[in-house]
């Protein structure tokens, strides 16, 4: 028993955890009773190993593994009701969530780490004290705020020290596989550029707070991706990208499957090269699964992030619409970071605790078509004082409410053929010859403020014309989905039985964070598409070089 206890103590020795805990205790003790002392201090550390391997033209272009540790210190001066993080109304562009972090040594004792933590903590507390002075001054000269809820919510301490992340990547095997895939992509004369890559990351994340929370949680992530590009005769650059995100290398597709991806990618790119360019359009639209997920993410998800209901330069599209019908009866939308899988796919947005140390929880957003709530961090909003574990941030950023795994479901799912039939009926009712189906997308963005148009853009890769009279579908290129949120959501008619997962990374005030958008196909009565940006360069005059030995 003595040997077992000794071995366990050695196995769990963690200089990062020891250094963070020691310095936090020392800081709070030293500041006790001082004027403008911080009432809250937290440390976040991301201890990671990252692999990046890529190949082009049948040759390896990158193969590297990097190790790093990033420390973020956060201090609050004042009180939970009003503190140094209070929004600086009229503060200008410089008032953002940018927050400079510090690199920690990756091979050091707790004492060496403490020196870096001590320096960073002193700077952060001084910055917070200065910000607190500015907040108090501005409270005197600004008009009364529309939302007078508190700046921060107290939290009960949580301790959950999970084993550090472990993951191995066989660089040699993947170098060879990616060389082969890149040569396969490069084999067609219309493929002007291509890439085969593997990105992987193993992270151990720490959250230590002055309230007593101590979190250590692992995260592993791997992406394999293939891309290829060409240029149409009218100068439009065309790029296709296929990828898969998983939580461990052994869950990646087999080499034979990836080789099939490469063939399909080239075939699709050649077909897209010869397709006609789309025109501006407004009418019935069918979004296939992953495109539908990004639509929900951009049109609704960002506008349901908690801080956007409180900040007065935000459009606050849904702030006062809780209890109102936004989608058809039977539609449900929720965000659940506790889910590791959905529809057989690993989910990027999975985590156990957010960057504020709060346990992840399901956030109910729409119930039976009715708006039910918001994504919330520890920054309270009017009528919604408690967090639901969605305070998220990348390194060097401060947490705000963000999406994780955003999911749309319906209790009346239609088959794809039934959705097409409904679309054709709608086309005939509107007297239209054809409508559009968007099958593949490359992401999107949205504007949620008051000055710029409160609109969204979902970046379609290509679309298909679906004819009312049943003629074969026709591929088109060069269009993006655009519109405003309330009009778009009011046009939703039905949803399918084919949920699909879009894994990616979302960028906003608190940086780029991993997330997933999940939805079945969605039929809309009307949505607008605009032309995509187009280059003016001609295709190359010379043909692509032929490898030696080929005729």
Secondary structure, 3 states (H helix, E strand, C coil): CHHHHHHHHHHCCCHHHHHHHHHHHHHHHHHCCCCCCEEEEEEEEEEEEEEEEEEECCEEEEEEEEEEEEEEEEEEEECCCCECCCCCCCCCCCCCCECCCEECCCCCCHHHHHHHHHHHHHHHHHHHHHHHHHHHHHHHHCCCCCCCCCCCCCCCCCEEECCCCCCCCCHHHHHHHHHHHHHHHCCCCCCCEEEEEEEEEEEEEEEEECCCCEEEEEEEEEEEEEEEEEECCCCCEEEEEEEEEECCHHHCCCHHHHHHHHHHHHHHHHHHHCCEECCCEEEEEEECHHHHHHHHHHHHHHHHEHHHHCCCCECCCCCCCCCCECCCCCEEEEEECCCCEECCEECCCCCCECCCCCECCEEEEEECCEECCCECCCCCECCECCCCCCEECCCCECCEECCCEEEEEECCCECHHHHHHHHHHHHHHCCCCEEEEEEEEEEEEECCECCCCCEEEEEEEEEEEEECCCCCCEEEECEEEEEEHHHHHHCEEEEECCCEEEEEEEEECCEEEEEEEEECCEEEEEEEEEECCCCCCCCCCCCCCCCCCCC
